[in-house]
Amino acid sequence: MPKNRKLIFACAGSAMILFSLSLAPAGGTTFALPGKRSQKGSSGVSGILLRQTPRAVVPSSIDSLTMYDVENGRVIRQFLPEGMMAAMDVDPQERFLGVARVDGKTILWNLQTGKRLWEHVPSGRCGSWDISFSADGKSLIVADLSGRAFVHEAKSGKLLRTITLKGAHFTSAALSPDGPKAALSDWKRRLYIFDARTGQVTDTGFQGRGQTRFSTDG
């Protein structure tokens, strides 16, 4: 997809509506989501519009994702996390799709083939809330409500580091573009900067609502 194409989409009931920002609302296209929506409710996870191809990955229920061709609404493939999702992310190179489930399990797929590559289930009580890839797509971080964050090698799933802060309840996480820093925020909007290599806190602050993310220059 050309990077200057401006598109936005939204799910409503059993349909997905795709808009061109230059034509909306007249430029809207509506097509049906596949299958029956879960009786347990709809997912609060936001969909992702890919940049390199005219495709989008959209929650079709609380425990399933569908990849569409956004130009004609054709279903390309489905991804089944087999549990309620808390968050998802696609790496900047669009090779991987990562999902963090509310029960703590992390799952990674090959975005282009749909093959499930690995999964991670942490020990102890947990509840994942956010997942985010590094700028180079080589690693990812998962924020957990138990006061832990897990840094993985994206391709293999190898656990590189567990960051722990007693008493915290992490709801958002990000890795700096150059790798050595991790930013984590909790439900009280406290922001912590960690050395991702040692797990030590290097700075603290406060943030407003929304996800924690680094700028592209770190």
C-alpha positions as CSV (number, residue, x, y, z in Angstrom):
1,M,0.0,0.0,0.0
2,P,1.4,3.4,-0.8
3,K,2.4,5.2,2.4
4,N,0.5,8.3,1.4
5,R,-2.8,6.5,1.3
6,K,-4.9,7.7,4.2
7,L,-7.4,5.1,5.4
8,I,-9.3,4.5,8.6
9,F,-11.6,1.7,9.6
10,A,-14.1,0.8,12.3
11,C,-16.1,-2.2,13.4
12,A,-19.8,-1.9,14.0
13,G,-21.7,-5.0,14.9
14,S,-20.9,-7.6,12.3
15,A,-19.5,-5.2,9.7
16,M,-16.3,-3.4,9.1
17,I,-16.4,0.1,7.6
18,L,-13.4,1.4,5.7
19,F,-13.0,5.1,4.9
20,S,-10.7,7.1,2.8
21,L,-9.9,10.3,4.8
22,S,-9.9,12.3,1.6
23,L,-13.4,11.1,0.7
24,A,-15.1,10.3,4.0
25,P,-17.9,9.8,4.6
26,A,-18.8,9.4,0.9
27,G,-15.7,7.2,0.4
28,G,-16.8,4.6,2.9
29,T,-16.9,0.9,2.1
30,T,-18.7,-1.6,4.2
31,F,-18.3,-5.4,4.2
32,A,-19.3,-8.2,6.6
33,L,-17.1,-9.8,9.2
34,P,-16.9,-13.6,8.8
35,G,-18.7,-16.1,11.0
36,K,-20.7,-15.4,14.2
37,R,-19.5,-12.9,16.7
38,S,-18.8,-14.3,20.2
39,Q,-21.7,-14.2,22.6
40,K,-19.3,-13.0,25.3
41,G,-19.0,-9.6,23.7
42,S,-16.7,-7.8,21.2
43,S,-13.0,-7.2,21.6
44,G,-11.7,-3.9,22.8
45,V,-8.5,-4.5,20.8
46,S,-7.9,-2.0,18.0
47,G,-7.3,-3.2,14.5
48,I,-4.1,-2.6,12.5
49,L,-3.9,-1.2,9.0
50,L,-0.8,-2.5,7.3
51,R,1.4,-0.1,5.4
52,Q,3.2,-2.3,2.9
53,T,0.2,-4.1,1.5
54,P,-3.6,-3.1,1.2
55,R,-4.5,-5.3,4.2
56,A,-5.8,-4.9,7.7
57,V,-5.9,-7.2,10.7
58,V,-9.1,-6.7,12.7
59,P,-10.6,-8.5,15.8
60,S,-13.7,-10.3,14.6
61,S,-14.5,-11.4,18.2
62,I,-12.8,-11.3,21.6
63,D,-10.8,-14.4,20.7
64,S,-10.2,-14.3,16.9
65,L,-8.5,-12.0,14.3
66,T,-9.2,-11.7,10.6
67,M,-6.9,-10.3,7.9
68,Y,-8.7,-8.6,5.1
69,D,-7.8,-7.2,1.7
70,V,-9.1,-3.6,2.4
71,E,-9.7,-2.9,-1.3
72,N,-12.4,-5.6,-1.8
73,G,-13.1,-7.0,1.7
74,R,-11.8,-10.4,0.8
75,V,-10.8,-12.5,3.8
76,I,-7.2,-13.6,3.5
77,R,-6.8,-15.6,6.7
78,Q,-7.8,-15.9,10.3
79,F,-5.7,-16.1,13.5
80,L,-7.1,-17.8,16.5
81,P,-5.6,-16.9,19.9
82,E,-8.0,-19.4,21.6
83,G,-8.6,-17.0,24.5
84,M,-9.6,-13.4,25.2
85,M,-7.2,-10.9,23.8
86,A,-5.8,-7.9,25.7
87,A,-3.7,-6.4,23.0
88,M,-2.0,-7.1,19.6
89,D,0.8,-5.6,17.6
90,V,2.5,-6.1,14.2
91,D,6.2,-5.4,13.8
92,P,7.2,-2.5,11.7
93,Q,8.6,-4.8,9.0
94,E,5.2,-6.6,8.9
95,R,6.6,-10.1,9.4
96,F,5.0,-11.0,12.7
97,L,1.7,-10.7,14.5
98,G,1.9,-10.8,18.3
99,V,-1.1,-11.2,20.7
100,A,-1.2,-10.8,24.5
101,R,-4.1,-12.6,26.1
102,V,-5.7,-11.5,29.3
103,D,-4.7,-14.8,31.0
104,G,-1.0,-13.9,30.4
105,K,-0.2,-16.1,27.4
106,T,1.7,-14.5,24.5
107,I,1.4,-15.9,21.0
108,L,3.3,-15.0,17.9
109,W,2.4,-15.8,14.2
110,N,4.1,-15.4,10.9
111,L,1.9,-12.6,9.5
112,Q,2.3,-13.7,5.9
113,T,1.7,-17.4,6.2
114,G,-0.4,-17.6,9.4
115,K,1.9,-20.1,11.0
116,R,2.0,-20.0,14.7
117,L,5.7,-19.6,15.7
118,W,5.7,-19.7,19.5
119,E,3.8,-19.0,22.7
120,H,4.9,-18.1,26.2
121,V,3.0,-18.8,29.4
122,P,4.6,-17.1,32.4
123,S,4.6,-18.7,35.8
124,G,2.5,-17.4,38.7
125,R,-0.5,-15.1,38.7
126,C,-0.5,-12.8,35.7
127,G,-2.7,-10.9,33.3
128,S,-1.2,-9.4,30.2
129,W,-2.3,-5.9,29.1
130,D,-0.1,-4.7,26.3
131,I,2.4,-5.9,23.6
132,S,4.8,-3.9,21.5
133,F,7.6,-4.6,19.1
134,S,10.9,-2.8,18.9
135,A,11.5,-0.6,15.9
136,D,13.7,-3.2,14.2
137,G,11.2,-6.0,14.8
138,K,13.8,-8.2,16.5
139,S,12.3,-8.1,20.0
140,L,9.0,-7.4,21.7
141,I,7.8,-6.6,25.2
142,V,4.7,-7.7,27.0
143,A,3.2,-5.7,30.0
144,D,1.7,-7.7,32.8
145,L,-0.7,-6.6,35.6
146,S,1.4,-8.6,38.1
147,G,4.2,-5.9,37.9
148,R,6.3,-7.8,35.4
149,A,7.2,-7.2,31.8
150,F,8.7,-9.9,29.5
151,V,11.2,-9.0,26.7
152,H,11.4,-11.7,24.0
153,E,13.4,-12.3,20.9
154,A,10.7,-12.0,18.3
155,K,11.7,-14.7,15.9
156,S,12.5,-17.5,18.4
157,G,10.4,-16.4,21.4
158,K,13.5,-16.7,23.6
159,L,12.9,-14.8,26.9
160,L,15.6,-12.2,27.1
161,R,14.7,-10.4,30.2
162,T,11.9,-10.3,32.9
163,I,11.5,-6.8,34.3
164,T,9.9,-6.8,37.8
165,L,8.6,-3.9,40.0
166,K,6.9,-4.9,43.2
167,G,3.5,-3.2,43.7
168,A,3.2,-2.1,40.1
169,H,0.4,-3.1,37.7
170,F,1.8,-2.6,34.2
171,T,-0.8,-1.7,31.5
172,S,1.4,-0.4,28.7
173,A,5.0,-1.1,27.5
174,A,7.4,-0.1,24.8
175,L,11.1,-0.7,23.7
176,S,13.3,2.2,22.6
177,P,14.4,2.1,18.9
178,D,18.0,1.5,19.8
179,G,17.1,-1.3,22.2
180,P,18.5,-0.6,25.7
181,K,15.5,1.2,27.2
182,A,12.0,0.0,28.1
183,A,9.1,2.3,29.1
184,L,6.3,0.9,31.3
185,S,3.3,2.6,32.7
186,D,0.8,1.4,35.3
187,W,-2.8,1.8,36.0
188,K,-2.1,4.9,38.2
189,R,-0.4,6.5,35.1
190,R,3.1,6.3,36.6
191,L,5.8,6.0,34.0
192,Y,9.0,4.0,34.6
193,I,12.0,3.9,32.3
194,F,14.1,0.7,32.7
195,D,17.4,-0.4,31.4
196,A,16.1,-3.4,29.4
197,R,19.5,-5.2,29.8
198,T,19.6,-5.1,33.6
199,G,15.9,-4.6,34.5
200,Q,16.8,-1.6,36.7
201,V,14.7,1.6,36.9
202,T,16.6,4.6,35.5
203,D,13.9,7.3,35.5
204,T,10.2,7.8,36.6
205,G,7.4,10.2,35.7
206,F,3.7,10.5,34.9
207,Q,1.8,10.2,31.7
208,G,-1.8,10.8,30.5
209,R,-4.2,8.3,29.2
210,G,-3.2,6.1,26.3
211,Q,-0.4,3.7,25.3
212,T,3.3,4.2,26.2
213,R,5.4,4.5,23.1
214,F,8.9,5.9,22.2
215,S,9.4,8.4,19.4
216,T,11.3,7.0,16.3
217,D,14.5,8.7,17.5
218,G,14.3,7.2,21.0
